[in-house]
Amino acid sequence: MLSGLKKELHKLGNPEKARILSKFFKTGKGEYGEGDVFLGITVPCQRKIAGKYAWLPLTGLQELLLSKIHEFRLTALLILVIKYGKADAEGKKEIFRFYLKNTAKVNNWDLVDLSADRILGSYLLNKDKSILYRLAKSGNLWERRIAIISTFQFIKHGEFEDSLKIAELLLADRHDLIHKAVGWMLREIGKRDLAAEERFLERHCRQMPRTMLRYAVERLGESKRKAYIRTSGCNP
């Protein structure tokens, strides 16, 4: 029962960890995580609970996603990932649509990063990807992050085109969390095809926000890394 899951999560709560996490995930007034409530539970513990309650229907997960408690929402998403992995084609389609309906509740960077590519990216791998371009142009920070992080699934399969195109769309984004996400995806492309990453950097490093560029060049050799940073005009 859903009540059992909630009781188990509350039992695992740690007030000191909750205080630390509240600061780390910026829950103060005017910050990106404003209003988020933490119980103070580690992700591995939530994964165990998710595995135990993976049988919960989407109606139960909907209730969890509507909660202000961060761990309720994350556990719901972890369950959704498990369900997606076990579902048939029709079930995957239903979960994909459910996720899109609830993007407003996937509203912190860990929630996005632990679910977007495993559900949206996986579903769209061999399908039309226009929904990601719409999300990339959204006024909602988290939908923009969902757009770029979803492409991680494509990167894992050696497909970089949509990641690079969405990265271009987000070059002028003003939020640090988008800069980090784009830089991360560029770095992941570089792990698999350094030339593809460098072609992007050569075209765009002068326009890239400092954080985005630094994340992107993190794994490059020191001389290349410094050269891109100098070319961009970023401070060393």
GIQUIKA-V522383 format. One record per residue. N is the residue number from 1. RES is the residue in one letter. OMEGA is omega as a letter, one per 20 degrees, with the letter a starting at -180 (* if undefined). Layout:
N|RES|OMEGA / N|RES|OMEGA
This chain:
1|M|a / 2|L|r / 3|S|r / 4|G|r / 5|L|a / 6|K|r / 7|K|a / 8|E|r / 9|L|r / 10|H|a / 11|K|a / 12|L|a / 13|G|r / 14|N|a / 15|P|a / 16|E|r / 17|K|r / 18|A|r / 19|R|a / 20|I|a / 21|L|r / 22|S|r / 23|K|a / 24|F|a / 25|F|r / 26|K|a / 27|T|a / 28|G|a / 29|K|r / 30|G|r / 31|E|a / 32|Y|r / 33|G|a / 34|E|r / 35|G|r / 36|D|a / 37|V|a / 38|F|r / 39|L|r / 40|G|a / 41|I|a / 42|T|r / 43|V|r / 44|P|r / 45|C|r / 46|Q|r / 47|R|r / 48|K|r / 49|I|r / 50|A|r / 51|G|a / 52|K|a / 53|Y|a / 54|A|r / 55|W|a / 56|L|r / 57|P|a / 58|L|r / 59|T|r / 60|G|r / 61|L|r / 62|Q|r / 63|E|r / 64|L|a / 65|L|r / 66|L|a / 67|S|r / 68|K|a / 69|I|a / 70|H|a / 71|E|r / 72|F|a / 73|R|a / 74|L|r / 75|T|r / 76|A|a / 77|L|r / 78|L|r / 79|I|a / 80|L|r / 81|V|r / 82|I|a / 83|K|r / 84|Y|a / 85|G|a / 86|K|a / 87|A|r / 88|D|a / 89|A|a / 90|E|r / 91|G|r / 92|K|r / 93|K|r / 94|E|a / 95|I|r / 96|F|a / 97|R|r / 98|F|r / 99|Y|r / 100|L|r / 101|K|a / 102|N|a / 103|T|r / 104|A|a / 105|K|r / 106|V|a / 107|N|r / 108|N|a / 109|W|r / 110|D|r / 111|L|r / 112|V|a / 113|D|a / 114|L|a / 115|S|a / 116|A|a / 117|D|a / 118|R|r / 119|I|a / 120|L|a / 121|G|a / 122|S|a / 123|Y|a / 124|L|a / 125|L|a / 126|N|a / 127|K|r / 128|D|a / 129|K|a / 130|S|r / 131|I|a / 132|L|r / 133|Y|r / 134|R|r / 135|L|a / 136|A|r / 137|K|a / 138|S|r / 139|G|a / 140|N|a / 141|L|a / 142|W|r / 143|E|r / 144|R|r / 145|R|r / 146|I|a / 147|A|a / 148|I|a / 149|I|r / 150|S|a / 151|T|r / 152|F|r / 153|Q|r / 154|F|r / 155|I|r / 156|K|r / 157|H|r / 158|G|r / 159|E|a / 160|F|a / 161|E|a / 162|D|r / 163|S|a / 164|L|r / 165|K|r / 166|I|r / 167|A|r / 168|E|r / 169|L|a / 170|L|a / 171|L|a / 172|A|r / 173|D|a / 174|R|a / 175|H|a / 176|D|a / 177|L|r / 178|I|r / 179|H|a / 180|K|a / 181|A|r / 182|V|r / 183|G|r / 184|W|a / 185|M|r / 186|L|r / 187|R|r / 188|E|r / 189|I|a / 190|G|r / 191|K|a / 192|R|a / 193|D|a / 194|L|a / 195|A|r / 196|A|r / 197|E|a / 198|E|r / 199|R|r / 200|F|a / 201|L|a / 202|E|r / 203|R|a / 204|H|a / 205|C|a / 206|R|a / 207|Q|a / 208|M|r / 209|P|a / 210|R|a / 211|T|r / 212|M|a / 213|L|a / 214|R|r / 215|Y|a / 216|A|a / 217|V|a / 218|E|a / 219|R|r / 220|L|r / 221|G|a / 222|E|a / 223|S|r / 224|K|a / 225|R|a / 226|K|a / 227|A|r / 228|Y|a / 229|I|r / 230|R|a / 231|T|a / 232|S|a / 233|G|r / 234|C|r / 235|N|r / 236|P|*
